[in-house]
């Protein structure tokens, strides 16, 4: 599911965005990932 979230973010913004976001702000990245999982389960 993490791969799907990364692809989703990269698709909305730009290739590599998710990796940058994860490195720059890991707490928010994982909060949004949990929300993504809950929304698409």
C-alpha positions as CSV (number, residue, x, y, z in Angstrom):
1,X,0.0,0.0,0.0
2,X,3.0,2.3,0.6
3,X,4.0,1.9,-3.0
4,X,0.5,2.9,-4.1
5,X,0.6,6.0,-1.9
6,X,4.0,7.0,-3.3
7,X,2.8,6.5,-6.9
8,X,-0.3,8.5,-6.1
9,X,1.7,11.5,-4.7
10,X,4.1,11.4,-7.6
11,X,1.2,11.4,-10.0
12,X,-0.4,14.4,-8.5
13,X,2.8,16.5,-8.1
14,X,6.0,15.3,-9.9
15,X,8.2,12.2,-10.0
16,X,10.2,12.0,-6.8
17,X,7.9,14.2,-4.8
18,X,6.9,11.5,-2.4
19,X,10.5,10.6,-1.6
20,X,11.3,14.2,-1.0
21,X,8.2,14.7,1.2
22,X,9.1,11.6,3.2
23,X,12.6,12.8,3.9
24,X,11.7,16.4,4.6
25,X,8.6,15.8,6.8
26,X,8.3,12.2,7.8
27,X,5.6,12.7,10.5
28,X,3.2,14.4,8.1
29,X,4.1,11.9,5.3
30,X,3.1,9.0,7.5
31,X,0.0,10.8,8.9
32,X,-1.2,11.3,5.3
33,X,-0.3,7.7,4.4
34,X,-2.5,6.4,7.3
35,X,-5.3,8.6,6.0
36,X,-4.8,7.2,2.5
37,X,-5.0,3.7,3.7
38,X,-8.1,4.4,5.7
39,X,-9.8,6.1,2.8
40,X,-9.0,3.4,0.2
41,X,-9.4,0.2,2.2
